[in-house]
């Protein structure tokens, strides 16, 4: 009796595609070129602003023709959205990685949550204080000015990323006893206070009052922390 040599698909060895090395090489080249374009656009946006940074200027700084840019981005606004999306991703990482000052463990779980809430709020503030160019890049998100040509889809996507960076703060407020609506309101208040201080700080207007933005944020967070430090 002759045994069948038919093998099920699961038994077949998986062989690499003949053109796999070429595909990987092309992907690496495309990623390198995309990074060069984004780096060139970042410098152009920071120096010339969104309106002044034309595709021709970005292409010149990247060492490409303007037409070559369309292989990677459909418009100047898509480039701007990619840069801002990357910035908001780094912001979220900064907030997620925040730890209480000094790394001192709180004496109880509730105190630990309050300490982490302060740390995350300070991390959000510190990210933009220490990276004012990222603040400039995301300025339209904070004051409502919408760059011309930014599609509703891109605008919603960027706003979702901003909300994602604030979500760790909102989640802590919920753990401290606020319902969903209250947590959103309190997160909005924290966000508004931080943005106001950043605007004053990064434009130098805070010097009109002879104040320090960091100290003013601490002054705001102290009573907020005391409010949540007690029983739920």
N, C-alpha and C positions, 0 to 999 in steps of 0.2 A: 504494500500500500504506500503510495507516494504522499508524503506529507505536504500540506499546503505551504507555500512560501509567501502567502499574502500577509502583510503586516499592517497593523492598524496605524493610522496617522500618528498616534501618540508614541509608537515605537520607532518612527523614523528619526534619524539623527538630524539635528538642526545645523545646517551648514551656513556659514556666513555668505552673504551675497557677494558676488564677484566684485562689484563696484563699491563695496562698503568703505574701503580706505579713501576712495575719491570723494564719496559723499561726506565723510567726516571731515576731510581736508577742506572741502568747499564750505561746509558749515562753519568751520573755525575761521576761515578767511572772511566770510560774510559777517560773523560776529565781531571780528577785529575792525572791519570797515565801519560797521554800525557804531561801535564804540568811538572810533575816530570822529565820526559825524556828530555824535552826542557831545563829545568833549569840545569840538569846535563850536557847536551851538551854545553850549553852556557859557563859554567865554564871550561869545557874541551877545547873548541875551544880557549877561551881567554888565557888559560895557556899553551896549547900545540900546538896551530895552527891547521889549517884544516888537514894537513897531519899527525900530531901527535895524533890527537884525534880519536882513533879507535872506532869502535862500541863496542868492548869489554870494553874499558875504559869508554865510556858513560854509558853502561849498569851497570858497577860496581858502578859508582857514583850515578846512579838512584836506585840501589838496585834490579836490575833485571838481568836475564840471557840475553846474546846477542840474543838468539832466540826470547825472549819475545818482543824485540823491533820491530821485523818485523810485529807484529800485528798492529803497529801504523805508522811505516815508512818503506819504501822499501829499503832505503840505508842511509848511513851517509850523502850523499849530499842532500837527501830530508830533513833531520833534519836541515842541514845548511840553506837550502832554506826557511824552515818554520821560523827559527830564524831571518833571514835577512828580510823576508817579514813582520814580526811583527815589526822589527826595522824601516823599511821604512814606515809602517803605522803610527807609533808614530811620525816620522819625518814630514809626511804630516799634521798630526794634529797640530803639533807645528807651521808649516808655516801657516796653515789655521787660527789658533787662534791669530796670531801676530797682535799687535796693535801698533800704533806710540808711540814712547818714550814719557813718561809722560802723555799720554792720552790727549794731548792738541789738540783741534779741529782745523783743518786748516781753513783759512779764506775763501777759495773757493773750489769748487769741484776738480779742477785740482790739487791744492796744497794738498788736502786730498789724492788723488790717488798717488801722488809722495811720500808723507809721508808713506803711506801704502806699497808702493813698497820697500822703504828702510827698513821698519819694517820686511817685509817678507824675504828679502835678509839676514838681520841680524839674523832672527830666524833660517834660514837654517844653517848659519854659527854657531850660538850659540848652536844648537842641538849637532853638532859633536864636537865642542870645549868642551862642558860640559860633553859629553859622549864619550870619546876617544875609549872606547871598542866597541861602535857601529861603529865608524869610522874603527876600525880594522876589524870588521865583514864585513863591506861593501867595504873593500879595493879593491877587484877585480872589483867592479863596476866603480871605479874611475880611476884605472890604466890599465884596460883592461886585467889583468891576470884572466884567467878562471879556477876555480877549476876543477880538473879532475873528471869526472863522473856527472857533472851538465848537465842535458839534455838540448837540445835547447829550449824545451818548458818551463822548469824552468827558464832558462836564460832570455827568452823573458818576462816571467811573472814578474821577478824581475826588469828588465829594465823598464817595463811599470809602475811599482810602483814608481820607481825613477822619471820617467817622470811626474807621477801624482803629486809628491811632488813639482816639479818645475812648474807645470801648473798654480798655482795661481800667480806666478811672470809673466809668459808669458801673462796671461789674462789681468793683469794690464797694461803691455806694449801695448797691443792692445787697451785698453781703452784710453791710452795716445796718440794714433794716429798712431802707427806702423801697417803696414799690417802684414799678417800672417808670411810671410817669414822673414821680418825684426824683428818681435817679437821673432821668433825662434833663429835668429842670436844673438840678444841682450841677450836673456835668456842663450844661450850657453856661451856667454862671461862672464856673471855674475857667472854662475856655474863654469867655468874654473878658474876664479879669486878666488872664495871662496875655491875651492878644493886645489888650489896651496897654499893658505895661511894655510889651515888646515894641509896639508902635512908638511909644514915647522913648524907649531906650534906644532903638535902632535908628531913629531919626535925630536923636540928641535933644529932643524937646524936654526930656525929663530934667535936664539941667536948669530949665526955667524955674523949677520948683526946688532945686537943690536936694533932690532925692535920689535914692538908689533903687533900681527896679527890683533887684533881688530882695532887698530888705522889705520893700512894700509887699512883695508876694508872701514873704514869711509872715508879715503883719496880717495879711488876709487869711492865711492858712491856720494861724494860731487859734482864733475863735472857732473856725470850722472844725479843727481837730478836737478842741475841747467839747464841742457839741456832740461829737460822735464817740468820745471817749467813755461817756457814761453808759448806763444800761440801755439796751435797745428799746 
